[in-house]
Amino acid sequence: MKVLLVNGSPHANGCTYTALEEVSKTLNLEGIETEIFQVGTKPIAGCIACYNCVKTGYCVFSDCVNDFLELAKDADGFVFGSPVHYAAAGGAITSFMDRVFYTEACSGRKSFSLKPAAAVVSARRAGTTATFDQLNKYFTISEMPIISSFYWNMVHGAKPEDVKEDIEGLQTMRVLARNMAWFLKCKEAGSKAGIPLPEKEDRIFTNFIR
C-alpha cells in the first residue's frame, strides 16, 4: 500500500514539508510506502474549463498536474499539504487541486474514488481552519473518505525549526498517519473478505434554471 503526499508549498523543505515528513515517517513505521510530491515553484495555471481532459484524460497544460495524475493511479491514499496564505490555501496548490480534481472528474480516471484523503495545513499563526475547510471540500465532492486526527491537521511555525517544537502539532500528524494506516488496512481486509464496493449510479446533473 502506498500513500502519496503533496507538498503545496513553494519551499521544498519548509514548514509544510516538515509536517508531511512526520506523517510519512509514521506511515512507514506502519508498513505503508510513501512518496512526497513537490508542487514546486514554477507557475501553475488555473483551470480554463476547456474540456481537453474529457477527450484525452489529461489536462491541456503539460506540467506537474499531469505528472501527479500518473502517480495517483497507483496510490491507495493521499495527503495534501498547504501553507496558509491570507487565511486560504496557497495559490499554487489551489490551481493544482482545481485542475487535478477537475481532470479526475471529467476524464473518468477513477484515481480518487473511495480512496482516503487528508489535508494538512501550516501557518505561522492563524487562518488554518479556513484553509483546512477549503482543502477538504475537494475530497467530499470526490467520494474520498476523510482521515482525521484528534485535532485539526495543522502545525504552527514561521520556519521548520519552529514546527519541530510544535509538539502537539507533530503528535496530530502522527495520529493522522496511524489512522490513515488503520483505514487502509481495514479496506484491504474488507476487499479480501469479499465485501463489494458501493453500487454506482449514473450521475444526475441539474441546475436552478427553470
C-alpha positions in Angstrom: 0.0 0.0 0.0 1.2 3.5 -0.8 0.2 7.0 0.3 1.0 10.0 -1.9 1.7 13.2 0.0 1.6 16.5 -1.8 3.7 19.5 -0.6 1.8 22.5 -1.9 4.4 25.0 -0.5 7.0 26.7 -2.7 9.5 25.7 -0.1 10.7 22.1 -0.7 11.9 21.7 2.9 9.8 24.2 4.8 7.1 24.1 7.4 4.5 22.2 5.3 7.2 19.6 4.3 8.1 19.2 8.0 4.5 18.3 8.8 4.2 15.9 5.9 7.5 14.3 6.8 6.2 13.5 10.2 3.1 11.9 8.6 5.3 10.0 6.2 7.7 8.6 8.8 4.8 7.3 10.9 3.1 5.7 7.9 6.4 3.9 7.1 6.5 2.6 10.6 3.0 1.2 10.0 4.3 -0.6 6.9 2.8 1.9 4.4 5.0 3.1 1.5 5.1 6.9 0.9 6.2 9.4 -1.6 6.2 13.2 -1.2 5.3 15.0 -4.4 6.6 18.6 -4.6 4.3 21.0 -6.5 7.4 23.2 -6.8 8.0 26.8 -7.8 7.0 27.0 -11.4 3.8 28.9 -12.2 0.7 26.7 -12.3 -2.2 28.0 -14.5 -5.7 27.7 -13.2 -8.3 25.5 -14.9 -9.7 27.2 -18.0 -12.6 24.7 -18.5 -11.5 23.8 -22.0 -12.6 20.2 -21.5 -9.5 18.8 -23.1 -9.4 16.3 -20.2 -12.8 14.9 -21.3 -11.3 13.9 -24.6 -7.7 12.9 -23.6 -7.8 12.2 -19.9 -5.1 14.8 -19.4 -5.0 18.5 -18.6 -4.3 20.6 -21.6 -1.4 22.3 -19.7 1.6 19.9 -19.6 3.1 20.4 -16.2 3.2 18.9 -12.7 -0.6 18.3 -12.7 -0.3 15.6 -15.3 2.8 14.2 -13.6 0.8 13.8 -10.4 -2.2 12.2 -12.1 0.0 9.5 -13.4 1.3 8.8 -9.9 -2.2 9.0 -8.4 -3.4 5.9 -10.3 -1.3 3.6 -8.2 -1.7 5.4 -4.9 -4.0 4.0 -2.2 -4.3 7.2 -0.1 -3.5 10.9 -0.3 -2.4 13.7 2.0 -2.4 17.2 0.6 -0.4 19.9 2.4 -0.6 23.7 2.1 0.8 26.8 3.8 -1.8 29.4 4.8 -1.8 32.5 2.6 -4.3 35.1 3.6 -6.5 32.6 5.5 -6.6 30.3 2.5 -4.6 27.7 0.7 -1.7 29.0 -1.3 -2.3 30.0 -4.9 -0.2 27.2 -6.4 -1.8 24.4 -4.5 -5.3 25.8 -5.2 -4.7 25.9 -9.0 -3.0 22.5 -8.8 -6.0 20.9 -7.0 -8.6 22.7 -9.2 -7.0 21.1 -12.2 -6.2 17.7 -10.7 -9.7 17.2 -9.4 -11.5 18.6 -12.5 -9.4 16.4 -14.7 -10.2 13.4 -12.5 -13.9 14.1 -12.5 -14.2 14.8 -16.3 -11.9 12.1 -17.6 -13.3 9.1 -15.7 -9.9 8.1 -14.3 -11.2 6.8 -11.0 -8.0 7.5 -9.3 -9.6 9.1 -6.2 -13.0 7.4 -5.6 -13.2 5.7 -2.2 -9.5 6.3 -1.5 -8.8 8.0 1.8 -7.5 11.6 1.9 -6.4 14.1 4.4 -5.5 17.8 4.4 -2.5 19.2 6.4 -2.0 22.9 6.8 0.8 25.0 8.1 0.7 28.6 9.4 2.7 31.0 11.5 -0.3 32.0 13.5 -3.9 32.0 12.1 -6.0 31.1 9.0 -5.6 27.3 9.5 -9.2 26.2 9.9 -10.4 28.2 6.9 -7.6 26.6 4.8 -8.4 23.1 6.2 -12.1 23.5 5.3 -11.1 24.6 1.8 -8.9 21.6 1.1 -11.4 19.1 2.5 -14.1 20.2 0.0 -12.1 18.6 -2.8 -12.4 15.3 -1.1 -16.0 15.4 -0.2 -17.1 16.0 -3.8 -14.9 13.1 -5.0 -16.2 10.2 -2.8 -13.0 10.2 -0.7 -13.2 9.2 2.9 -11.6 11.9 5.0 -9.0 10.8 7.6 -8.9 12.9 10.8 -6.8 13.1 13.9 -7.6 14.1 17.5 -7.3 17.8 16.4 -7.5 19.6 13.1 -4.5 18.7 11.0 -2.3 21.7 11.5 1.2 22.8 12.6 2.4 26.2 13.6 5.7 28.0 13.0 7.5 30.6 10.8 10.3 28.1 10.0 10.8 24.3 10.1 12.7 24.6 13.4 9.5 26.2 14.9 7.3 23.3 13.6 9.6 20.8 15.2 8.9 22.5 18.5 5.2 22.3 18.0 4.9 19.0 19.8 1.1 18.9 19.8 1.1 19.6 16.0 3.6 16.9 15.4 1.6 14.5 17.5 -1.5 15.4 15.5 0.4 14.4 12.4 1.4 11.0 13.9 -2.1 10.2 14.9 -3.4 11.2 11.5 -0.8 8.8 9.9 -1.8 5.9 12.2 -5.5 6.5 11.4 -4.7 6.5 7.7 -2.8 3.2 8.0 -5.6 1.7 10.0 -8.2 2.7 7.4 -6.1 1.3 4.6 -5.6 -2.0 6.3 -9.3 -2.3 7.1 -10.1 -1.5 3.5 -7.7 -4.2 2.3 -9.1 -6.7 4.8 -12.7 -5.9 3.6 -11.7 -6.4 0.0 -10.1 -9.8 0.8 -13.2 -10.8 2.7 -15.3 -10.2 -0.4 -17.1 -7.0 0.7 -18.1 -5.3 -2.6 -17.6 -1.6 -3.3 -20.8 0.6 -3.1 -23.1 0.3 -6.0 -22.7 3.1 -8.5 -25.5 5.2 -10.1 -25.3 7.2 -13.2 -24.7 10.9 -12.4 -27.7 13.3 -12.5 -26.9 16.9 -13.3 -29.4 19.7 -12.5 -29.3 23.4 -12.2 -31.7 26.1 -11.0 -32.8 27.5 -14.3 -36.5 26.7 -14.9 
